[in-house]
């Protein structure tokens, strides 16, 4: 940001006072010729710095309108997707940038989006709508695919992942203090539910399930004294329970979000064993 003329003038005077070669400039008069030249120089530098500031703002505004084609840009454009069941939302080109003629935030149905790059110039775009998140309808997904096909960069392939949430299986022995006997089960399950909600949030969509995070979540509950995680598994909704992925360290969700395993006999009610610490 441009300095004021006074700030620059004071800096010039301070520099003069520190230079022994200028000791001959001894007049303290405000109309001394050396002070006049210092002020003229300060005013000129101030004007130049103001011009620099204006140029910087102009360049930054230009940069904001340039399409960068980064994953974060594509994620933002995905969140800006508009859908109407009665009025098709067609893109137009403004300075070669695809945009909607009218921006209507009420038609921006996508509440979750993540973008990851894979091999062969393919980009995975995972999406969901509503709160809590659910998949887009077939018509909404088809419209999104057309939209992304219009804004994508030449030579790239976009794979839209629009699916029901993944399922997480947790088999664990949970040791607890007897004083918490009446609430320990409910509190642990609530904590795990909150953990899964956080993984499915706007900020963490496409979050990664980690065994250490599961254990930390359970141990954070008042009354829990120890945890033995026997096994955890993650699976896409369309994958059979028996074919789920055993989590060794971490599990990257297929759909981008995850809920408790709901296969009969394998829910948290079935697989979390609570043991009184003796």
N, C-alpha and C positions, 0 to 999 in steps of 0.2 A: 504494500500500500504506500502511496506517495507520502513522503515526509512534507511537513509544512515548510514554507520559506524560512520561518524563524528557526526551526530545527536545523535546517541546512546551514543557515547563516551562523548560528552558534557553533556548529561543527567546524566551519571554516575559520572562525575567530580562534577556536581552541587549537586548531592545527597551526595557525600562525603563531600563537603564543608558544607553542612547543618547538618551533623551528628557529634556531639561533641565527640563521641567515636573514631572518626578517625582523631582527631586533631593532632595526632602524625605523620601523613603523611604530612610532611611539604616541601619536596623537590619539587622544581619547574623545575627540569631537565627533559627534554623530554625523557631521558633514565632511569628515576627513576622506580624502580621495580613495584611500585603501579600503575604508569601510563601504564607500559607494560601490567600488568594484566587487567587494565581497557580497553586497546585497544583490547587485545585478546578476552575479554568478548564481547565487542561491535561488533567485526567482526563476532563472533559466532552467536550473536543475529541477526545481519543483514542477515547472510546466512539462518538462521532459518525462518525469516520473508519472505525472497524471496521464500523459499520452500512453506510456507503457501500461498503466493500469487498464485504460480503456481497451487497448489492443489485447491484453490478457483476457478480459471479459468476452471480447468478440471471438477469440480463438476457442475459449471454453464453451461458448454457446454453439459454435460450429461443431465442436467435438461431441456435444450432447446429441446432436441430430444425426451423427454418423452411425450407421448400423455396424456394430463391431463383430457380430456373429459368434460371440462367446457363449458358453453354457449359461452364464447368468443372464445374458441378454435374451436367450431363447426361453429361459424359464419365465422371465418377466413378460415376454410377449405371449407365452402360453396362458399366464394368469389374466392377460388382457383380452383373451378370446371372448367373443360375444355370441350368444345363441338366443334365438327367438323361435318358438314353434309356429308363429304366424307371419313373421316378417324376416325373410332371409337377410343375413348380415354379410353383405358383399364388400370386399376390400377394394380400395382404389389406390392409385399411385400418386403420391405427393412428393415431388422432387425425387422420384424413383424409390421412395420408401412406401411399402404397403401400409395402409392405415384405414380405419373405418371412417366413412363420411361424418358420422355422428358417434361420439364416444358416449355410451350409455352404461354406466357402472352397474345398473340393475340387471343388465344382461350378461354380466361377467360371472358365469356360473362356476368356474373352477376355483376351488378353495385350497387345493393342494397341488403342487407341481414340483418335479425334480428332473434334472437333465444330467445324463451321464454319457460320456463318449466311450464307444467300444471300438472294435476293430472294423476294418473295411469301410471306413468313413460312415459308419452307422452311429446314430445318436438315439438313445433310449429316452423317451419322454414319458414319465409316469404321472398320472393325474387322478384326481378324485374331486368330488363336489360335495357341498353341504357340510354341516357340522352336527354330529360327528361325520367323518368322511364316508362316502359311498361311491360306487362306480357311476360313470356317466351312462345314460341310456344309449341304445344303438344309434338313434338318430343324432344325438349330441356328439357321440364319438365320430360318426361319419363326417359331421360338419367340422369337427376339430381336425381330423386328418386332412381335409381339403384346405383348411386354414393354414396348417403347418406346412403343407406342400407348397403353398403360395409364398410364404415368407422364408422358407429354407434357403440356404446357400447352395449354389449350383454344385453338383457333384456329391452332395451328401444325401444319405438316406435317413429318414426319421421313422423310428419304430414306436408307436404309441402303445403304452401299457396301461390298460384301463380294466382293473380287476377287483374282485372282492378282496378283502384284507387277508394277509397271510395268517397262519395259526402258529401259536407258540406253545409247546409242551414243556412242562417243568416237573421233573421228579426230584423231590428233595426231602431230606429229613431236617426238621426245624426244631431245635431245642429251645426251651423257654423257661422263664422264671414262673413258678407256681402262682405268684401274686397276680399274674396276668391271664390266668386260665380262662376266665370268662370272655375275654376280648381278643386273645392272641390270634385266633384263626381269622376272624373278620378283619382285623387290622392288617395282617399280612396280605390277605387277598386284595384289600383296598389299596395297599401300597403298590402291589404288582399291577393292579389296574391303572393306577396313576402313571406308573412307569411306561406302560404300553401306550397310554394316551399321549404322553410326552414324545414318544417315538413317532407318533402319527400326527404331531402338531404341524402347523404351517411352517415353522422354522426347521423342524427336524424330519420332515417328510422324506422318505427313503432312508430313514435312520437304520442303524446297524445294531442288532441285538448282540450283546456281549455277555458271556458267562460271568465275568467279574461284576458287571452292572446288576445282573440278577441277584447275585449273592449280596452285593452292597445294599440293594433295595430291601431285601429281607432283613439284613442285619440292622438296618436303620430303624426298624420298628421297635418301640419300647417293649422290653420284656424278652426279646430274642437274645439268647446267650450264645448260640452257635448255629451254623448251617452246613449241611453236607449236601452238595449238589450232585445227585447221582447221575442225572442225564438231563439234557435239554435238547429239543428238536424244533426246527422251523420248517414250514412247508407252505407252498402256494396253495390257495384254496382248492384248486383243481387237482392237486396231487394227493394221492391216497395217504392216509396216516402212516401206514407201514413203509412208505417210500420217502418219508420226511428226511430232512438232512440233520444228522446228529451234529450238534454244535460243539466243536472242539475248542474254539477260541471265540469266533464271532460268526454271525449269520446276516447276510445282506438280503433284505426283504425283496421278494419278487414284485409285489404290488406297490411297495413304498410305505405301507402301513400294516399294522399287525394287531391281532386280538388274541385272547386266550384260546387254546385248543378246545374245540367243542365236540370232538368225537366222543361218543358215549363210552364212559369208563376211563377217559383220559383228560378230563377237565381238572382244574386246580383242586376241586373238591375231592377228586379221586387220587391225585398224585402227590399232594403235599401232606406229608406225615408229621404231625406235631407230637413231640416227645418231651415230657416233663424232665427238666434237668434235676438230677438227683444230687 
